[in-house]
């Protein structure tokens, strides 16, 4: 009798373990190939994305990959100039989030903090005061802010007053299948100016929304940033 119950218990445990592993596999596969989130630990994309934001990443924005790999099963589009994307650094494999500023075949340069793409300067305008007012005061004191127009849709960028960094570089031609990434916080971003072009296969997906945001701990949520659109 005891052996009979032991066998039943073993079968129940096996079923539980199998079910748990199956659900875990489905969940991690979904996270790997379809959608994910990205926590923001640095200010390289300020003022667009802040430290403490949690970003929704659409991994089906451009293609479908084999879970846990960079192998493509299908591809239906490519990143556009101005997209905010998550990708693996070609330098150390770390996941990063930056803006696409250069596409395959582009000739790209930077002159005194102004992007120069395919023979034309990108347009810059002063950032509206109501947007600047939402930026932390310590950031306002040491930076200048502009609207940068890459694709007909503007986004904010910021520069340090005291540190020009790599605000000028000679024209480069972006190879086929490669992209040039930059942070919106131009003087506080390790991007393609440092590690070079990013291969298409290293792009994880497109960042589309700030899901939640906190300043420091979860006890200090930034309610106004919840579900903010990034597209």
N, C-alpha and C positions, 0 to 999 in steps of 0.2 A: 504493500500500500504506500509505504513511504517512498519507494523508488518511483511509483507512478506519479506522485505529487512532485517529486524532484524533477522528473522529465517534463511535466507541465510547466513548472516554474522556469526551467531552462528555456523552453519554447517561448514563454511569455517574455523573458529577458531578451532572447534573441530577436523577437519581434520588435521590442522596444528599441533595442540598439540599432536594428536595421532602419526603423522609422526615423530615429533621431539622426542617423548618418545621412539618410536620404533627404530629409528636410534641410540639414546643414549644407549638403552638397548643392541643393537647389538654390538656397539663399546665397551662398558664396559665389555660385555661378552667375546668378542675377547681378550681384555686386560687381563681379569681375567684368561682365560683358555688356550689361544693359544700363545700369544706373548706379551711382555712388555719391558720396559726399566727400568734401575736402575741407578739413579744418585749416584755418589761416593762422600761422604762427608768426608771420613777419609782416612788415609794412611795405613790401615792394610794390603792391598794387594800390596803395593809397593814392588819392582819396576815394577811388572807386570801391575798393574792397578793404575792410579794416581788420586789424588783428582781433581775433575773437569771433569773426564771421564763420558760419558753416555753410559751404557752398554746395548746391546741387549740381552734379556733373552728369550730363546726358551723354552716355557712351554710344548711343545709337545715332548721334547727330550726323556722323559722317560715314560710318561703316559698322559692320558686325565682325567681331573678332572671336577666335577660339578662346573660351574662358582660360584665364591664367597665362595667356600668351599674348604676343603682339602679331600673331598670324591672322590675316584677313580671310573671312569667309565670303564677304560681299562688301562692296563699296558703292555708295550712291551719291556722295558729294565730297567736296574738299573744303578745308577751312577757308574762310573769307578774310580779307584784310579788315581788322577791327574786332574780330572774334576774340573772346577770352577763352583760352584753352588750358587744359591740364595735360602735362606731358612728362616724360621721363628725361631728365637731364642727360645729354650726351657725354657729360663729363664724369658723373658718378652714379647715374641711375636714379637719383632722388626725384620724387614727384614734385613738380613745380607748377605754378599757375601764373601765366603771363598773357599779354595781348599779342596777337599776330599783327605785325606791321609790315612784313615783307613776304611776298609770294614767290613761288618758283618763276624764274625768268626776270624778276624785277632787278633794276639797278637802284641801289639804296645808299644814301649817304646821310650824314647829320652835320649841320653847320650851325654852331652856336645855339644848340638845343632845338633846332628846327629840322624836322625830317625832310629829306629831299628824295622824292620817289619818281623814277622814270622821267627825270628832267624837270620836275615841277616841285615847288615848295608846298608842303602841306599847310593848310590854312589854320591859323591860331587866332582865337579871340579871347577877350577877358572873361573870366568866370563870373557868373552872376553872384551878387552879394549874398542872396538867400542860400546859395549852395555853399559859399565860403563860411557862412555863419554856422553850418552844421559840422564843420571841421574843427577838431580839437584846437584850443587856443594856443597850446605850445607849438603845434604844427604851423599855425598861421603866422607866428612870429618869425619863423626862419625860412619860410618858403614863399615862392610866387606860384600862382595858379593860372592855368589857361584851359580853354576848350580846344581840343585838337580834333580836326575834322579829317578822318581817314577815308570814310566811305559815304559821305553825305549825312552821317549821323555823328553827332559830337559826343566826346567823352572828356572827362577832366584829367589833366596831368599836372604834376607838381615838380618844381625844381628848387634846390637849395640855393639860398642867396650867397652863402659863403664857400660853396664847394662845387666847382663846375663839372668835376668828374669827366666822363667821356662824352662831353657835349659836342664834340666834333670828331668825325672819322671820314676817311676817304671813301669814294664810291666802291661798293662791292656788288658783284653780280650773283644773285642767289641761284644755285644750281637746281636742276630739275629734281623734284621730289623732296625739296628742302624748304624750310621756313625760317624767317627771322623773327625772334620774339623779344619783346621789351616789356618791362614793368611800367606802370603809369607813374610811379614814384621814381623819376628818371635818375636821380642821384643817389638812390638807395635800393638798387636792384641789380643782382647778379643775373644777367640775361645773355642774349646772343652776342652782345659786345664783349663778353668774357669767355663764353664756352663755344661760340660759333653757331652754325646753322643747326636746325633740328630736323631730323628725318621724319617723313610723313608717318612711318610705322610707329614712331615713339609717341605720337599724339594719342592720348587716352580718350578724350572727349571734350565737349564744349561746356563751359560753366554758364549756366542760364539763370540762376537765382540764388539770392541769399536766403536760406531757409530760416535760420535763427542767428542771433548775434548776442554776444555778451561782452561786457567790459570787465575783464578780470575773471570773476567766478560766475556761476549760473545764478547767483543771488543778485546780480546786476545786469539784467537783460536790457538790450537796446531794442525796445518794442518797435520803434519807428523803422527799423531795418528788417524786421521779419517779413519774409516773402517779397523782398525787393527784387524786381526784374533786372537782370544784367544784360539782356539781349537787345 
